[in-house]
Amino acid sequence: MANTIDFLRVATDVQYAATLTPEELASVAGSPEWLQMVAEQRELVAGALQTHAALSTGFAQIAPPVVAPEVLNGPYSIVGQKVPRVHGLGVVTGLGQYTEHMTMPGTLYTRTLRSPHPHARVKSVDVSKAEQFPGVHAVLYRGNLPAVYQDVKLGSGPPDRGLFDEEVFEVGAPVAVVAADSEHIADEAIRLIEVQYEILPAAMDFLEAMKATTPHQFDTKLDGLVLGVTPPLVRGDANAKGDVHIDVVTSKSFEQHLALELTNSISWWDNDKLVMYYTSQWAHGVRANLSQALKIPQNKIRVVQPGYVGSGYGYRSGVDLAEIHSAILSKITARPVHTTYTRFEDFVTRTHRPQFRDEMHLSVNKDGSIVSGNFKVIANVGAARSSAANGSWVNMQDLYKIPNLKLEAVDVFTNSYKQGPYRCVSHPNGTLALEMTL
């Protein structure tokens, strides 16, 4: 099939698609190439899906295979049989190997001194008293960060996010990290570090932050602190009018997780190879992140998710700065390093589901049919470059038959939190806005 039918022409040339038989259209709809185009290039195939219902996997009807009654009625050795949940034994008895409970001989423990200001410039850091505190083995900060790591950035910018930034954009940004014989010693030592800050204007309201009058905090040609404006998705005539017009504004506040196990890791170096046990949902992604940050090949990094994690909800799908700091401190001290976030740090420094505002304009006929929709999503993505607004589009464009549609998305920076997955991506906000409007 792939050798005789041009899938790109099917997507872009309605007349070519019309020459195909119903069987050929059904074959296209079920092919891996077409499914990938529908999933990743929805705008490209939208016209073909609208014209030829058979190309939609939701409409292509394929008769199920005939199954013999004896196969349907069993008996079965697997289906319908109880399967012991071996993993549950470790959860309820404490025998499960959670990273938080792990230790090694000679393990050091860390605590991080974090900025109390949402936007500030770090003028000076004096760690001399902390370095002399009994039980402290190392203090890592901007002034003594090894040269090889001084240009490391986590994520994309602007604004850039380094390991220890001179200009910090959120409460909880790291200023210095102490490695000591115990968490209590490290906690006492960070209180001896003297920091001078220059307090800078902070933007906390994302609707104010997107105005042209809001001062820039990074290089941008957009208004205020707008990070990105997605090119609108337009289908048909978005200005078409029906019998009734509905205007609705919905909003959704930010949300944060409460995993029972605090985010934590234990790291050590086996010669030139880093080993890290970590409360991760995605060990391979963590390895890739560490490889980029530490400038070593992925085959020199082993990340282990031990099979027991006290929840994750999405905000443990990658690394943050604390895990990179731990790996560097382990290398400097030649000791295993265990880093456990405090509950405050888990709430403040890990990613949140972002705040949204949805401006919904819907035109309908009295017979219940939808004529047009104009939906604009504004997302407060917080204190790091990311995007979330257009993630709300998925149900807006597909859940209901809206022949004339315009979708807009704006992502705005504020000095608040970092945004990321929360049990899923942004579509719950879009679903809420759409259902409230309907």
C-alpha positions as CSV (number, residue, x, y, z in Angstrom):
1,M,0.0,0.0,0.0
2,A,2.8,2.4,0.9
3,N,4.3,1.9,-2.5
4,T,1.2,2.7,-4.5
5,I,-0.5,5.5,-2.6
6,D,1.1,8.9,-1.9
7,F,0.0,9.7,1.7
8,L,1.2,13.3,1.4
9,R,-1.0,13.8,-1.7
10,V,-3.9,12.2,0.2
11,A,-3.5,14.8,2.9
12,T,-3.1,17.8,0.7
13,D,-4.8,17.0,-2.6
14,V,-8.6,16.5,-2.1
15,Q,-9.0,15.5,-5.8
16,Y,-6.4,12.9,-5.6
17,A,-8.0,11.4,-2.5
18,A,-11.3,11.3,-4.3
19,T,-9.9,8.9,-6.8
20,L,-9.3,6.3,-4.2
21,T,-11.7,3.5,-3.5
22,P,-13.4,3.1,-0.1
23,E,-11.2,0.1,0.5
24,E,-8.0,2.1,-0.3
25,L,-9.1,4.9,2.0
26,A,-9.7,2.5,4.8
27,S,-6.3,1.0,4.2
28,V,-4.7,4.5,4.4
29,A,-6.6,5.3,7.6
30,G,-5.2,2.2,9.3
31,S,-1.6,2.5,8.1
32,P,1.2,3.6,10.5
33,E,2.2,6.4,8.2
34,W,-1.3,8.0,8.2
35,L,-1.7,7.5,12.0
36,Q,1.6,9.3,12.5
37,M,0.5,12.2,10.3
38,V,-2.8,12.5,12.1
39,A,-1.1,12.5,15.5
40,E,1.8,14.9,14.7
41,Q,0.6,17.0,11.7
42,R,-3.1,17.5,12.4
43,E,-3.3,20.8,10.6
44,L,-1.9,19.2,7.5
45,V,-4.5,16.4,7.3
46,A,-7.4,18.5,8.6
47,G,-8.9,19.1,5.1
48,A,-8.7,15.5,4.1
49,L,-10.3,14.3,7.3
50,Q,-13.1,16.8,6.9
51,T,-13.8,15.8,3.3
52,H,-13.3,12.0,3.6
53,A,-14.7,10.6,6.8
54,A,-13.2,7.2,6.0
55,L,-9.7,8.7,6.6
56,S,-10.5,9.3,10.2
57,T,-9.6,6.4,12.4
58,G,-12.7,7.1,14.4
59,F,-14.9,6.5,11.4
60,A,-13.1,3.7,9.5
61,Q,-15.2,0.6,10.2
62,I,-13.2,-2.6,10.0
63,A,-15.2,-5.8,10.7
64,P,-13.7,-7.7,13.7
65,P,-12.4,-11.2,13.0
66,V,-14.7,-14.1,13.6
67,V,-13.7,-15.9,16.8
68,A,-14.7,-19.5,17.5
69,P,-17.1,-19.9,20.5
70,E,-14.7,-22.3,22.3
71,V,-12.1,-19.5,22.2
72,L,-14.5,-17.0,23.7
73,N,-15.8,-19.3,26.4
74,G,-12.4,-20.6,27.8
75,P,-11.2,-21.9,30.1
76,Y,-8.1,-19.7,30.2
77,S,-4.9,-20.0,32.1
78,I,-4.3,-16.2,32.2
79,V,-7.5,-14.3,31.4
80,G,-9.9,-14.3,34.4
81,Q,-7.3,-15.7,36.8
82,K,-6.1,-13.8,39.9
83,V,-2.6,-12.5,39.5
84,P,-0.7,-11.8,42.8
85,R,0.5,-8.2,43.0
86,V,4.0,-8.9,44.2
87,H,4.8,-5.2,44.1
88,G,2.2,-4.4,46.7
89,L,3.9,-6.4,49.3
90,G,6.9,-4.0,49.3
91,V,4.5,-1.0,49.5
92,V,2.5,-2.1,52.6
93,T,5.4,-3.8,54.5
94,G,8.2,-1.3,54.0
95,L,10.3,-3.9,52.3
96,G,10.2,-2.0,49.0
97,Q,13.5,-0.3,48.0
98,Y,12.5,3.4,48.0
99,T,15.4,5.8,47.1
100,E,14.6,7.8,50.2
101,H,15.7,4.9,52.5
102,M,18.9,4.1,50.6
103,T,22.3,4.9,51.9
104,M,26.0,3.8,51.4
105,P,29.1,3.9,53.5
106,G,30.5,7.5,53.6
107,T,27.3,9.1,52.2
108,L,27.2,12.9,52.4
109,Y,23.9,14.8,52.6
110,T,23.0,18.1,51.0
111,R,21.0,21.2,51.8
112,T,20.5,24.1,49.4
113,L,20.4,27.8,50.3
114,R,17.7,29.3,48.1
115,S,16.7,32.8,47.1
116,P,13.8,34.2,49.2
117,H,13.1,36.8,46.4
118,P,11.0,36.3,43.2
119,H,13.4,38.5,41.2
120,A,16.8,39.6,42.4
121,R,20.5,39.9,41.4
122,V,23.0,38.0,43.6
123,K,25.6,40.6,44.4
124,S,27.9,38.5,46.7
125,V,28.1,35.2,48.4
126,D,30.3,34.5,51.4
127,V,30.6,30.8,52.3
128,S,33.7,30.9,54.5
129,K,31.8,30.3,57.8
130,A,29.9,27.4,56.3
131,E,33.0,25.8,54.9
132,Q,34.6,25.9,58.4
133,F,31.5,24.4,60.2
134,P,32.3,20.9,61.6
135,G,31.0,18.1,59.4
136,V,30.9,20.1,56.2
137,H,32.9,18.6,53.3
138,A,32.1,21.0,50.5
139,V,30.1,24.1,49.6
140,L,29.2,24.6,45.9
141,Y,28.2,28.0,44.6
142,R,28.7,30.3,41.7
143,G,32.1,31.4,42.9
144,N,33.7,28.0,43.0
145,L,31.7,26.1,40.3
146,P,34.2,24.2,38.2
147,A,34.9,25.9,34.9
148,V,33.6,23.0,32.8
149,Y,30.1,23.6,34.3
150,Q,29.9,27.3,34.2
151,D,28.2,27.5,30.8
152,V,25.7,24.7,31.5
153,K,22.1,25.6,31.0
154,L,19.0,23.7,31.9
155,G,16.2,24.0,29.4
156,S,15.9,26.7,26.8
157,G,16.0,30.5,27.1
158,P,15.9,33.4,27.3
159,P,16.0,33.7,30.2
160,D,18.8,31.2,30.5
161,R,18.8,29.0,33.6
162,G,22.3,28.1,34.7
163,L,23.5,26.0,37.7
164,F,23.9,29.1,39.9
165,D,22.5,32.3,38.2
166,E,23.6,35.8,39.0
167,E,20.1,37.0,38.3
168,V,17.4,34.8,39.8
169,F,13.8,34.8,38.6
170,E,11.9,32.8,41.3
171,V,11.7,32.1,45.0
172,G,13.7,29.0,45.6
173,A,16.4,29.5,42.9
174,P,19.6,27.9,44.3
175,V,22.4,30.1,45.6
176,A,24.7,27.6,47.3
177,V,24.6,23.9,48.2
178,V,26.3,22.3,51.2
179,A,27.4,18.7,51.4
180,A,27.9,17.4,55.0
181,D,27.9,14.3,57.2
182,S,24.2,14.7,57.9
183,E,21.2,16.7,56.8
184,H,21.1,18.5,60.1
185,I,24.7,19.7,59.8
186,A,24.1,20.8,56.2
187,D,21.0,22.7,57.3
188,E,22.9,24.5,60.0
189,A,25.7,25.3,57.6
190,I,23.5,27.0,55.0
191,R,22.4,29.4,57.6
192,L,26.0,30.6,58.0
193,I,26.2,31.6,54.3
194,E,26.0,35.4,53.8
195,V,24.3,36.7,50.6
196,Q,23.7,40.2,49.4
197,Y,20.8,40.7,47.0
198,E,19.8,43.5,44.7
199,I,16.0,43.3,44.7
200,L,14.5,43.7,41.3
201,P,10.9,44.3,40.1
202,A,8.9,41.1,40.0
203,A,5.9,40.2,37.9
204,M,3.3,38.0,39.6
205,D,0.1,38.7,37.7
206,F,0.3,37.1,34.3
207,L,-2.3,39.4,32.7
208,E,-0.3,42.4,33.8
209,A,2.9,40.8,32.7
210,M,1.7,40.4,29.1
211,K,1.1,44.1,28.7
212,A,3.5,46.2,26.6
213,T,4.1,48.5,29.6
214,T,5.6,45.7,31.7
215,P,9.5,46.0,31.7
216,H,11.4,43.2,30.0
217,Q,13.4,40.8,32.1
218,F,15.0,39.1,29.1
219,D,15.7,39.8,25.5
220,T,12.5,39.6,23.5
221,K,10.6,41.4,20.7
222,L,7.2,40.6,22.2
223,D,5.2,42.7,24.6
224,G,6.1,42.7,28.3
225,L,7.0,39.2,29.5
226,V,5.2,37.2,26.7
227,L,7.3,34.2,26.0
228,G,5.5,33.0,22.9
229,V,2.4,33.4,20.7
230,T,1.4,30.3,18.8
231,P,0.4,30.9,15.2
232,P,-3.5,30.6,15.2
233,L,-5.1,27.5,14.0
234,V,-7.9,28.5,11.6
235,R,-10.5,26.3,10.1
236,G,-13.2,27.7,7.8
237,D,-14.6,31.1,8.4
238,A,-14.1,31.9,12.1
239,N,-16.3,35.0,11.8
240,A,-19.4,33.0,10.7
241,K,-22.5,33.9,12.8
242,G,-25.3,31.8,14.0
243,D,-28.6,32.5,15.7
244,V,-27.0,32.9,19.2
245,H,-23.6,34.1,20.3
246,I,-22.1,33.1,23.7
247,D,-19.1,34.9,25.3
248,V,-17.5,33.1,28.3
249,V,-14.3,33.7,30.2
250,T,-13.0,30.9,32.4
251,S,-10.0,30.7,34.6
252,K,-8.0,27.9,36.3
253,S,-5.5,28.4,39.1
254,F,-2.2,26.7,39.2
255,E,-1.9,23.3,41.0
256,Q,0.8,21.4,42.7
257,H,1.4,17.8,43.6
258,L,1.8,16.1,47.0
259,A,3.8,12.9,46.4
260,L,4.2,10.9,49.6
261,E,7.9,10.3,49.0
262,L,9.9,13.5,48.8
263,T,12.0,14.0,45.6
264,N,15.4,12.5,46.3
265,S,18.4,10.9,44.8
266,I,21.6,9.2,45.8
267,S,24.6,9.6,43.4
268,W,28.1,8.3,43.2
269,W,30.9,7.9,40.7
270,D,32.3,4.5,39.7
271,N,35.6,5.8,38.2
272,D,34.4,8.0,35.3
273,K,30.8,6.6,35.3
274,L,28.0,8.3,37.3
275,V,25.4,6.1,39.0
276,M,22.2,7.8,40.3
277,Y,19.2,6.2,42.0
278,Y,16.4,8.8,41.7
279,T,12.6,9.2,42.2
280,S,12.1,9.3,38.5
281,Q,9.2,8.5,36.1
282,W,11.5,8.4,33.1
283,A,15.0,7.0,33.7
284,H,16.1,7.4,30.1
285,G,15.1,11.0,30.0
286,V,16.9,11.7,33.2
287,R,20.1,10.1,31.8
288,A,19.8,12.3,28.7
289,N,19.4,15.4,30.9
290,L,22.4,14.5,33.0
291,S,24.5,13.8,30.0
292,Q,23.9,17.3,28.6
293,A,24.4,19.0,31.9
294,L,27.6,17.1,32.9
295,K,29.0,17.0,29.4
296,I,29.6,13.2,29.4
297,P,28.2,10.5,27.1
298,Q,25.0,8.7,28.1
299,N,26.9,5.4,28.2
300,K,28.9,6.9,31.2
301,I,25.6,7.4,33.2
302,R,23.5,4.8,34.8
303,V,20.1,6.0,36.2
304,V,18.1,3.5,38.3
305,Q,14.5,3.9,39.2
306,P,14.2,1.1,41.8
307,G,10.6,0.2,41.1
308,Y,9.3,1.9,44.1
309,V,8.5,5.6,43.9
310,G,6.2,7.4,46.2
311,S,4.2,8.9,43.3
312,G,5.2,11.3,40.7
313,Y,2.2,12.7,38.8
314,G,4.3,14.1,36.0
315,Y,6.7,16.5,37.8
316,R,9.3,13.7,38.2
317,S,9.7,13.2,34.4
318,G,13.1,14.9,34.4
319,V,15.9,16.4,36.5
320,D,16.1,19.8,38.2
321,L,19.2,21.6,39.3
322,A,19.5,19.8,42.6
323,E,20.3,16.5,40.9
324,I,23.0,18.1,38.8
325,H,24.5,19.7,41.9
326,S,24.5,16.4,43.7
327,A,26.4,14.7,40.8
328,I,29.0,17.5,40.8
329,L,29.4,17.4,44.6
330,S,29.8,13.6,44.5
331,K,32.6,14.1,41.9
332,I,34.3,16.8,43.9
333,T,34.2,14.9,47.2
334,A,34.6,11.4,45.8
335,R,31.8,10.3,48.2
336,P,28.2,9.2,47.6
337,V,25.8,12.1,47.9
338,H,22.1,11.8,49.0
339,T,19.9,14.8,48.3
340,T,16.4,14.9,49.7
341,Y,14.1,17.9,49.0
342,T,12.2,19.4,51.9
343,R,8.4,19.5,51.6
344,F,8.8,23.3,51.0
345,E,11.3,22.6,48.1
346,D,9.0,20.0,46.6
347,F,6.1,22.4,46.6
348,V,8.0,25.5,45.4
349,T,10.9,24.3,43.1
350,R,9.3,21.4,41.2
351,T,6.9,22.0,38.3
352,H,3.3,23.0,38.7
353,R,0.2,22.8,36.4
354,P,0.0,26.3,35.1
355,Q,-2.6,29.0,35.6
356,F,-4.9,29.7,32.6
357,R,-7.4,32.2,31.3
358,D,-9.7,31.2,28.5
359,E,-11.6,33.7,26.4
360,M,-14.3,31.7,24.6
361,H,-16.6,33.0,21.9
362,L,-19.1,30.5,20.5
363,S,-21.8,31.0,17.8
364,V,-24.6,28.4,17.5
365,N,-27.9,27.9,15.7
366,K,-31.2,27.3,17.5
367,D,-31.3,23.7,16.2
368,G,-28.2,23.1,18.4
369,S,-25.6,23.0,15.7
370,I,-22.3,24.9,16.3
371,V,-21.5,27.5,13.7
372,S,-18.2,28.9,14.8
373,G,-15.8,29.2,17.7
374,N,-13.1,31.7,18.6
375,F,-11.1,30.5,21.6
376,K,-8.0,32.2,23.1
377,V,-6.0,30.5,25.8
378,I,-3.5,32.5,27.9
379,A,-1.2,30.5,30.2
380,N,1.0,31.6,33.1
381,V,4.0,29.3,32.5
382,G,6.0,30.8,35.4
383,A,9.7,31.5,35.7
384,A,11.2,29.4,33.0
385,R,10.8,29.3,29.2
386,S,8.1,26.7,28.3
387,S,4.7,26.5,26.6
388,A,1.3,25.3,27.8
389,A,-1.4,27.4,26.2
390,N,-1.7,25.5,22.9
391,G,-1.9,22.2,24.8
392,S,-5.5,23.2,25.6
393,W,-6.4,23.1,21.9
394,V,-6.7,19.3,21.6
395,N,-10.4,19.0,22.6
396,M,-11.3,22.4,21.3
397,Q,-10.6,21.3,17.8
398,D,-11.7,17.7,17.8
399,L,-14.3,17.0,20.5
400,Y,-17.2,18.7,18.8
401,K,-18.1,19.4,15.2
402,I,-17.1,23.1,14.9
403,P,-16.8,23.8,11.1
404,N,-15.5,27.3,11.6
405,L,-12.8,27.7,14.2
406,K,-10.0,29.9,15.3
407,L,-7.7,28.9,18.2
408,E,-5.1,31.3,19.8
409,A,-2.5,30.6,22.4
410,V,-0.2,33.0,24.5
411,D,2.4,31.9,27.0
412,V,3.4,34.4,29.6
413,F,6.4,34.5,32.0
414,T,6.0,35.4,35.6
415,N,8.3,35.3,38.7
416,S,6.3,32.6,40.3
417,Y,6.8,28.8,39.7
418,K,7.9,26.5,36.9
419,Q,5.2,24.7,34.9
420,G,5.2,21.1,33.8
421,P,3.0,18.0,33.4
422,Y,0.4,17.4,36.1
423,R,-1.0,13.9,35.5
424,C,-1.3,14.9,31.9
425,V,-0.6,18.0,29.7
426,S,-2.9,21.1,29.3
427,H,-6.0,19.6,27.9
428,P,-8.0,19.5,31.2
429,N,-8.0,23.3,31.1
430,G,-9.3,23.3,27.5
431,T,-12.0,20.7,28.4
432,L,-13.1,22.7,31.3
433,A,-13.4,25.9,29.2
434,L,-15.2,24.2,26.3
435,E,-17.7,22.4,28.5
436,M,-18.4,25.5,30.6
437,T,-19.1,27.4,27.3
438,L,-21.3,24.7,25.9
